């Protein structure tokens, strides 16, 4: 179940990135995807971890 959730989140992140015209660099998106995949279960992810405001 956890894997499906993570994959769905990654696909959604990539779809949104493409739909917004790739306003973030591929390096930034790949770094955030890597961090999402390799985070510890005890860590909390905040929306500010993904987007620069």
N, CA, C and O atoms as CSV, one atom per row, in Angstrom:
chain,resi,resn,atom,element,x,y,z
A,1,UNK,N,N,0.818,-1.192,0.000
A,1,UNK,CA,C,0.000,0.000,0.000
A,1,UNK,C,C,0.866,1.262,0.000
A,1,UNK,O,O,0.569,2.224,-0.708
A,2,UNK,N,N,1.908,1.252,0.776
A,2,UNK,CA,C,2.782,2.417,0.846
A,2,UNK,C,C,3.424,2.688,-0.509
A,2,UNK,O,O,3.535,3.844,-0.916
A,3,UNK,N,N,3.845,1.650,-1.209
A,3,UNK,CA,C,4.497,1.835,-2.508
A,3,UNK,C,C,3.557,2.475,-3.526
A,3,UNK,O,O,3.963,3.348,-4.293
A,4,UNK,N,N,2.299,2.034,-3.529
A,4,UNK,CA,C,1.329,2.601,-4.463
A,4,UNK,C,C,1.103,4.081,-4.173
A,4,UNK,O,O,0.953,4.884,-5.094
A,5,UNK,N,N,1.080,4.436,-2.898
A,5,UNK,CA,C,0.886,5.830,-2.505
A,5,UNK,C,C,2.063,6.686,-2.956
A,5,UNK,O,O,1.873,7.787,-3.472
A,6,UNK,N,N,3.260,6.187,-2.766
A,6,UNK,CA,C,4.461,6.935,-3.151
A,6,UNK,C,C,4.533,7.094,-4.671
A,6,UNK,O,O,4.831,8.179,-5.170
A,7,UNK,N,N,4.265,6.031,-5.394
A,7,UNK,CA,C,4.290,6.096,-6.858
A,7,UNK,C,C,3.235,7.058,-7.366
A,7,UNK,O,O,3.500,7.845,-8.275
A,8,UNK,N,N,2.053,7.007,-6.796
A,8,UNK,CA,C,0.988,7.923,-7.183
A,8,UNK,C,C,1.399,9.369,-6.908
A,8,UNK,O,O,1.145,10.257,-7.722
A,9,UNK,N,N,2.025,9.596,-5.774
A,9,UNK,CA,C,2.500,10.942,-5.444
A,9,UNK,C,C,3.560,11.435,-6.403
A,9,UNK,O,O,3.539,12.593,-6.819
A,10,UNK,N,N,4.487,10.564,-6.758
A,10,UNK,CA,C,5.542,10.944,-7.707
A,10,UNK,C,C,4.964,11.263,-9.081
A,10,UNK,O,O,5.351,12.249,-9.708
A,11,UNK,N,N,4.038,10.430,-9.547
A,11,UNK,CA,C,3.410,10.683,-10.843
A,11,UNK,C,C,2.619,11.987,-10.825
A,11,UNK,O,O,2.653,12.751,-11.790
A,12,UNK,N,N,1.912,12.238,-9.733
A,12,UNK,CA,C,1.173,13.484,-9.603
A,12,UNK,C,C,2.095,14.688,-9.599
A,12,UNK,O,O,1.795,15.712,-10.214
A,13,UNK,N,N,3.219,14.565,-8.905
A,13,UNK,CA,C,4.195,15.652,-8.857
A,13,UNK,C,C,4.737,15.940,-10.255
A,13,UNK,O,O,4.861,17.102,-10.642
A,14,UNK,N,N,5.056,14.903,-11.008
A,14,UNK,CA,C,5.595,15.071,-12.360
A,14,UNK,C,C,4.530,15.630,-13.298
A,14,UNK,O,O,4.827,16.510,-14.107
A,15,UNK,N,N,3.296,15.137,-13.203
A,15,UNK,CA,C,2.218,15.650,-14.042
A,15,UNK,C,C,1.971,17.136,-13.777
A,15,UNK,O,O,1.795,17.920,-14.709
A,16,UNK,N,N,1.960,17.508,-12.511
A,16,UNK,CA,C,1.744,18.905,-12.148
A,16,UNK,C,C,2.897,19.773,-12.643
A,16,UNK,O,O,2.681,20.877,-13.143
A,17,UNK,N,N,4.109,19.275,-12.504
A,17,UNK,CA,C,5.293,19.999,-12.967
A,17,UNK,C,C,5.199,20.252,-14.473
A,17,UNK,O,O,5.471,21.359,-14.937
A,18,UNK,N,N,4.815,19.232,-15.227
A,18,UNK,CA,C,4.682,19.380,-16.678
A,18,UNK,C,C,3.537,20.321,-17.030
A,18,UNK,O,O,3.670,21.153,-17.928
A,19,UNK,N,N,2.408,20.196,-16.325
A,19,UNK,CA,C,1.240,21.035,-16.607
A,19,UNK,C,C,1.519,22.509,-16.325
A,19,UNK,O,O,0.944,23.386,-16.969
A,20,UNK,N,N,2.397,22.780,-15.369
A,20,UNK,CA,C,2.734,24.166,-15.031
A,20,UNK,C,C,3.852,24.727,-15.908
A,20,UNK,O,O,4.330,25.837,-15.675
A,21,UNK,N,N,4.259,23.975,-16.895
A,21,UNK,CA,C,5.274,24.469,-17.825
A,21,UNK,C,C,6.695,24.289,-17.328
A,21,UNK,O,O,7.600,25.023,-17.726
A,22,UNK,N,N,6.888,23.306,-16.452
A,22,UNK,CA,C,8.214,22.967,-15.934
A,22,UNK,C,C,8.912,24.195,-15.350
A,22,UNK,O,O,10.041,24.514,-15.724
A,23,UNK,N,N,8.227,24.883,-14.428
A,23,UNK,CA,C,8.787,26.106,-13.847
A,23,UNK,C,C,9.962,25.834,-12.918
A,23,UNK,O,O,10.732,26.742,-12.607
A,24,UNK,N,N,10.102,24.596,-12.477
A,24,UNK,CA,C,11.263,24.196,-11.680
A,24,UNK,C,C,12.209,23.408,-12.565
A,24,UNK,O,O,11.780,22.776,-13.530
A,25,UNK,N,N,13.490,23.442,-12.246
A,25,UNK,CA,C,14.470,22.727,-13.065
A,25,UNK,C,C,14.307,21.217,-12.890
A,25,UNK,O,O,13.836,20.759,-11.849
A,26,UNK,N,N,14.693,20.447,-13.903
A,26,UNK,CA,C,14.650,18.999,-13.755
A,26,UNK,C,C,15.488,18.521,-12.565
A,26,UNK,O,O,15.121,17.556,-11.895
A,27,UNK,N,N,16.604,19.191,-12.306
A,27,UNK,CA,C,17.447,18.820,-11.173
A,27,UNK,C,C,16.687,18.985,-9.859
A,27,UNK,O,O,16.761,18.118,-8.988
A,28,UNK,N,N,15.956,20.093,-9.709
A,28,UNK,CA,C,15.178,20.344,-8.489
A,28,UNK,C,C,14.111,19.261,-8.301
A,28,UNK,O,O,13.966,18.713,-7.208
A,29,UNK,N,N,13.373,18.957,-9.358
A,29,UNK,CA,C,12.304,17.956,-9.272
A,29,UNK,C,C,12.878,16.576,-8.973
A,29,UNK,O,O,12.323,15.840,-8.157
A,30,UNK,N,N,13.974,16.222,-9.618
A,30,UNK,CA,C,14.557,14.898,-9.373
A,30,UNK,C,C,15.117,14.798,-7.955
A,30,UNK,O,O,15.051,13.737,-7.335
A,31,UNK,N,N,15.664,15.894,-7.443
A,31,UNK,CA,C,16.161,15.899,-6.067
A,31,UNK,C,C,15.015,15.697,-5.084
A,31,UNK,O,O,15.139,14.919,-4.138
A,32,UNK,N,N,13.902,16.392,-5.301
A,32,UNK,CA,C,12.742,16.248,-4.416
A,32,UNK,C,C,12.139,14.852,-4.521
A,32,UNK,O,O,11.694,14.297,-3.516
A,33,UNK,N,N,12.119,14.281,-5.712
A,33,UNK,CA,C,11.619,12.917,-5.884
A,33,UNK,C,C,12.520,11.926,-5.149
A,33,UNK,O,O,12.034,11.000,-4.498
A,34,UNK,N,N,13.819,12.122,-5.255
A,34,UNK,CA,C,14.775,11.262,-4.555
A,34,UNK,C,C,14.571,11.357,-3.040
A,34,UNK,O,O,14.552,10.343,-2.343
A,35,UNK,N,N,14.419,12.577,-2.547
A,35,UNK,CA,C,14.205,12.771,-1.112
A,35,UNK,C,C,12.911,12.095,-0.655
A,35,UNK,O,O,12.860,11.504,0.423
A,36,UNK,N,N,11.870,12.185,-1.480
A,36,UNK,CA,C,10.602,11.537,-1.143
A,36,UNK,C,C,10.766,10.020,-1.073
A,36,UNK,O,O,10.227,9.376,-0.173
A,37,UNK,N,N,11.497,9.461,-2.005
A,37,UNK,CA,C,11.685,8.013,-2.039
A,37,UNK,C,C,12.580,7.501,-0.916
A,37,UNK,O,O,12.425,6.362,-0.474
A,38,UNK,N,N,13.504,8.318,-0.456
A,38,UNK,CA,C,14.485,7.859,0.525
A,38,UNK,C,C,14.296,8.442,1.921
A,38,UNK,O,O,15.198,8.374,2.755
A,39,UNK,N,N,13.138,9.006,2.168
A,39,UNK,CA,C,12.893,9.539,3.507
A,39,UNK,C,C,12.606,8.398,4.475
A,39,UNK,O,O,12.150,7.325,4.080
A,40,UNK,N,N,12.875,8.647,5.717
A,40,UNK,CA,C,12.564,7.671,6.756
A,40,UNK,C,C,11.091,7.779,7.099
A,40,UNK,O,O,10.497,8.850,6.972
A,41,UNK,N,N,10.497,6.679,7.533
A,41,UNK,CA,C,9.077,6.670,7.873
A,41,UNK,C,C,8.743,7.661,8.979
A,41,UNK,O,O,7.625,8.174,9.039
A,42,UNK,N,N,9.702,7.931,9.848
A,42,UNK,CA,C,9.435,8.812,10.976
A,42,UNK,C,C,9.503,10.293,10.613
A,42,UNK,O,O,9.060,11.139,11.390
A,43,UNK,N,N,10.047,10.613,9.452
A,43,UNK,CA,C,10.148,12.011,9.041
A,43,UNK,C,C,8.814,12.493,8.500
A,43,UNK,O,O,8.081,11.740,7.859
A,44,UNK,N,N,8.511,13.737,8.760
A,44,UNK,CA,C,7.311,14.340,8.216
A,44,UNK,C,C,7.704,15.192,7.021
A,44,UNK,O,O,8.734,15.866,7.043
A,45,UNK,N,N,6.890,15.161,5.986
A,45,UNK,CA,C,7.129,15.943,4.793
A,45,UNK,C,C,6.150,17.104,4.805
A,45,UNK,O,O,4.945,16.907,4.962
A,46,UNK,N,N,6.665,18.303,4.641
A,46,UNK,CA,C,5.852,19.500,4.602
A,46,UNK,C,C,5.789,19.998,3.159
A,46,UNK,O,O,6.690,19.734,2.363
A,47,UNK,N,N,4.731,20.709,2.835
A,47,UNK,CA,C,4.598,21.222,1.473
A,47,UNK,C,C,5.779,22.123,1.109
A,47,UNK,O,O,6.150,22.207,-0.062
A,48,UNK,N,N,6.367,22.790,2.088
A,48,UNK,CA,C,7.515,23.654,1.795
A,48,UNK,C,C,8.741,22.854,1.383
A,48,UNK,O,O,9.693,23.424,0.849
A,49,UNK,N,N,8.741,21.548,1.617
A,49,UNK,CA,C,9.853,20.708,1.176
A,49,UNK,C,C,9.846,20.518,-0.342
A,49,UNK,O,O,10.855,20.114,-0.919
A,50,UNK,N,N,8.711,20.806,-0.990
A,50,UNK,CA,C,8.593,20.560,-2.416
A,50,UNK,C,C,8.630,21.811,-3.267
A,50,UNK,O,O,9.071,21.768,-4.416
A,51,UNK,N,N,8.174,22.922,-2.721
A,51,UNK,CA,C,8.040,24.106,-3.549
A,51,UNK,C,C,8.704,25.308,-2.909
A,51,UNK,O,O,8.624,25.513,-1.698
A,52,UNK,N,N,9.352,26.087,-3.731
A,52,UNK,CA,C,9.974,27.323,-3.271
A,52,UNK,C,C,8.958,28.437,-3.498
A,52,UNK,O,O,8.467,28.642,-4.608
A,53,UNK,N,N,8.664,29.132,-2.441
A,53,UNK,CA,C,7.644,30.193,-2.525
A,53,UNK,C,C,8.341,31.542,-2.583
A,53,UNK,O,O,7.679,32.576,-2.657
